[in-house]
Amino acid sequence: MKYIDFDAQGELLGRYDSTIHTQMPATAVEISDELFLRTIEERDGIWKWTDGKVTKHALPNASQLVESEQRALALARRDELLAEADQQTVGMADAYIAGLLDADDMQRFKAFATYKLALNKIDRQPDYPQSVDWPVLPV
């Protein structure tokens, strides 16, 4: 089962998969697998809890934000994406070090390692923080 949690302002705080997470916040709400994937893959908005439903809202116009706000938004998004990527490779680092991954798992692990490295380098992009070229989530 998939769950999602929101902060006091109703903005997405975390995602949880009962096959991975044994404990979830008491405020987490059960959602469909489809909506769970949408909240991960669709990055063109802000996911919120509105009137008892999960809804996607438009991102603020970057030109209206001061640079510090742009940086804070970019870093928050980066941290969210890093946390999601970490969920996809839980336990694989030890297996990689021990040489226990098969070819498919090795390819997946390396793809996510490349993705996480790119996320950690967004601040080196020429137009950062006004514009961020987000790396594509591995499949």
C-alpha positions as CSV (number, residue, x, y, z in Angstrom):
1,M,0.0,0.0,0.0
2,K,1.2,3.5,-0.7
3,Y,0.8,6.5,1.5
4,I,1.5,10.3,1.4
5,D,1.9,12.9,4.1
6,F,1.5,16.7,4.1
7,D,2.9,19.5,6.3
8,A,0.8,22.0,8.2
9,Q,0.4,24.1,5.1
10,G,-0.9,21.1,3.1
11,E,2.2,20.7,1.0
12,L,3.7,17.3,0.2
13,L,6.0,16.2,3.0
14,G,6.7,12.5,2.3
15,R,5.8,9.4,0.4
16,Y,5.7,5.9,1.9
17,D,5.5,2.4,0.6
18,S,4.3,-0.2,3.1
19,T,6.6,-2.8,1.5
20,I,9.6,-0.6,2.5
21,H,8.5,1.5,5.4
22,T,7.4,-0.3,8.6
23,Q,6.3,2.9,10.3
24,M,4.6,5.9,8.9
25,P,3.3,9.2,10.3
26,A,-0.1,9.0,11.8
27,T,-1.2,11.7,9.4
28,A,-0.2,9.7,6.3
29,V,-3.1,9.1,3.9
30,E,-3.4,6.0,1.7
31,I,-3.3,6.7,-2.0
32,S,-3.4,4.6,-5.2
33,D,-0.3,3.2,-6.8
34,E,-1.0,5.5,-9.8
35,L,-1.2,8.6,-7.8
36,F,1.9,7.6,-5.8
37,L,3.8,7.4,-9.1
38,R,2.4,10.6,-10.4
39,T,3.6,12.5,-7.3
40,I,7.1,11.2,-8.1
41,E,7.2,11.6,-11.9
42,E,5.2,14.8,-12.4
43,R,7.5,17.7,-11.4
44,D,5.5,20.5,-13.0
45,G,3.6,21.4,-9.9
46,I,3.4,21.3,-6.1
47,W,1.4,18.5,-4.6
48,K,-1.0,19.6,-1.9
49,W,-3.8,18.3,0.4
50,T,-6.8,20.4,-0.6
51,D,-10.4,19.8,0.6
52,G,-9.6,16.2,1.5
53,K,-7.9,15.4,-1.8
54,V,-4.4,15.2,-3.2
55,T,-4.1,17.9,-5.9
56,K,-1.3,19.4,-8.0
57,H,-0.9,23.2,-8.0
58,A,1.1,25.3,-10.4
59,L,4.6,26.2,-9.5
60,P,5.3,29.8,-8.5
61,N,6.6,31.9,-11.4
62,A,10.4,31.9,-10.8
63,S,10.7,35.5,-12.1
64,Q,8.6,36.7,-9.2
65,L,10.9,35.1,-6.6
66,V,14.1,36.6,-5.2
67,E,17.2,34.6,-5.7
68,S,17.3,33.3,-2.1
69,E,13.7,31.9,-2.5
70,Q,14.7,30.4,-5.8
71,R,17.7,28.7,-4.2
72,A,15.6,27.5,-1.2
73,L,13.0,26.0,-3.6
74,A,15.6,24.3,-5.7
75,L,17.4,22.8,-2.8
76,A,14.2,21.6,-1.2
77,R,13.2,19.9,-4.5
78,R,16.7,18.4,-4.8
79,D,16.5,17.0,-1.3
80,E,13.1,15.5,-2.0
81,L,14.3,13.9,-5.2
82,L,17.4,12.5,-3.4
83,A,15.2,11.0,-0.7
84,E,13.0,9.4,-3.4
85,A,16.1,8.0,-5.2
86,D,17.4,6.6,-1.9
87,Q,14.2,4.7,-1.4
88,Q,14.7,3.0,-4.8
89,T,18.2,1.7,-3.8
90,V,17.6,0.7,-0.2
91,G,20.1,-2.0,0.8
92,M,21.9,-1.9,-2.5
93,A,25.0,-0.1,-1.4
94,D,26.1,-2.9,0.9
95,A,25.3,-5.5,-1.7
96,Y,27.3,-3.4,-4.3
97,I,30.3,-3.3,-2.0
98,A,30.1,-7.0,-1.3
99,G,29.8,-7.8,-5.0
100,L,26.3,-9.3,-4.6
101,L,24.3,-7.4,-7.2
102,D,23.4,-9.2,-10.4
103,A,23.8,-7.4,-13.7
104,D,20.3,-5.8,-13.7
105,D,20.6,-4.6,-10.1
106,M,24.1,-3.3,-10.8
107,Q,22.8,-1.3,-13.8
108,R,19.9,0.1,-11.7
109,F,22.3,1.0,-8.8
110,K,24.7,2.8,-11.1
111,A,21.9,4.6,-12.9
112,F,20.6,5.9,-9.5
113,A,24.1,6.8,-8.4
114,T,24.6,8.8,-11.6
115,Y,21.2,10.5,-11.0
116,K,22.0,11.4,-7.4
117,L,25.4,12.8,-8.4
118,A,23.7,15.0,-11.0
119,L,21.2,16.2,-8.4
120,N,24.0,17.1,-6.0
121,K,25.6,19.2,-8.8
122,I,22.6,21.4,-9.7
123,D,24.1,24.4,-8.0
124,R,27.0,24.3,-10.6
125,Q,24.6,24.9,-13.5
126,P,25.2,28.3,-15.2
127,D,21.7,29.7,-14.6
128,Y,21.2,28.3,-11.1
129,P,19.0,29.0,-9.2
130,Q,16.8,30.9,-11.7
131,S,16.7,27.8,-13.9
132,V,17.5,24.2,-13.1
133,D,18.0,21.5,-15.6
134,W,16.7,18.6,-13.5
135,P,18.2,15.1,-14.3
136,V,15.7,12.4,-15.4
137,L,14.7,9.8,-12.9
138,P,16.0,6.4,-13.9
139,V,13.4,3.8,-14.8
